[in-house]
Amino acid sequence: MPSYIEENLDGRTFRAVLVEAGVQFVRANDLGLRGAPDPVWIPRVGRDGLVIVTSDVRTRYRPAEKRALVASRARVICLPQSRAATHTMLARNFVNAQGVLARFIARHQAPWLVTLNLPVNREDISKGVHGRLRPVQLE
């Protein structure tokens, strides 16, 4: 099943890594949602059954966005950015974690948000190692 790549990750570099790995995704442009506020696009993406991939770690703390996530029974994978994390690193970590993410998605009822951290040793990303998952129940 494809993921919805939020606009904050929808750069050429991030997409190129996913395409190269064969990871299916859709973008805001694909759904006519470019520039739409989060409380508008979240229900649409949730209805479509897409898993949201974002770097916005604050989403669950904003009341309107959290309400939209819960009401639409959203499933969110958060890839936190930092000064040391490039979009290439975030994308490769996401690709490396596809197996564990598929199992997580199959086992957990929505709504939820899971943070996928980078591995402690950044060099491990190129070896196919993924970071740790930290789940958060949204209700």
N, C-alpha and C positions, 0 to 999 in steps of 0.2 A: 504494500500500500504506500502511495506517495506521502511525503511530508509537506507541510506548508512552511516555506522558508520566509520568515518575517523580513520586512524591508531592512531592518538593522543588520542583517547578515547577507542580504541579497546583492553581493558584489561579485564581480567577474571572477576573482580569485577563489572565493568560497564555492561558487557554482561549478567552476572548472574541476575542482577536486571531486565533487559529488558526481559529476558527469563521467569523469575518468573511471570512477569506482562503480558506476552503474546504479547509483542510488537515485531512485525516482523522487521527484519533488515538483511542486507547483509554487508559483510566486504570486504576489499581489497583482502584478500586471496580467498574469494569465486569467485571473478571476475578476478583473475590472475593479480591483480594490486599491489601486495605487493611491497613497496619501490618505486613505480612510482612517479615521480615529479607531483606536483599539476596540472600544465598546461597539463599534459598527461591524468591523470585520471578524471579530472573535465568534459571534453567533453564526455567521455564514460558514466559516471554516469548520466550526464544531458540527453544524448540521451536515456538512459534506463528509464528516468522519475523518478529516485529516488530522494528523498529529502536528501540532505547532512547534516549530523550532525557532528559538529566539535567543538573543543575548541580553534581553531586558530582565535583569534579576529583580527589579522593583515591581513588576506587573502585579504580583499577588498582594502587594501592599496598597495599591490604589483602589479605593472602594468601587468605582464604576467598572474598572477592568476585572476585579475579582468577582463581582456580581455576574458579569458577562461570562467569565470562565466557568463559574459554578452552574449558572443557568443553562449553558450550552453543553455541559458535561465534557468540557475540554480536556485534552491530554496535551501537556506542554513539556517540552524538553528545553531546558535552559542551558546555554553554553556561555558561561560568564567570561567576559572580556577583561583583560588587564593590559598593562603596558608591555608585559612580556609575551602576550599571546597574540599571534598574528591570525588573520582569517584562515590562512593555510593550515596552521596548527589546529584551530578550532574545527575546521572541516575534516581534517585527517583523524582527529580524535573521534568525531561523530561517525565517520566511516568505520573506524576500528571497533566502535561500540555497537555496530548494527545487530549483532547476534544477541548481546545482553539486553539491548533495548527492545528487540522483538519479544524476548521472553518476558521482560518487565511489562510490556504493553499487554501481552496475552494474559498475564496473571493478575493485573490490577484494574479494578473498576474505576472508571472516570467519575468525577473529575479529579485530576491530580497534576502535579508539577514535579518534575524530577530535574535536578541539576546534575549535569555531567561535567565534572571537574577535569582539568588536564592531569595527566600523570605527574607524579612528583618529579621524576626525571624526564624532562622535556624530550630528551633524545630517544626515549622509549616509543614516542609516537611513530617515528620512522620504522620501528621494529614491529608495528602492528598492535602495540599495547594501548589500551584505553584507560581513561581516568575512572575515578570512583563515582558511582551514582548516589545521589542523596535525594530520596523521595520526600515529598510534602503533600499531605492530603489537603485539598482545598476547602472542604466543607467545614 
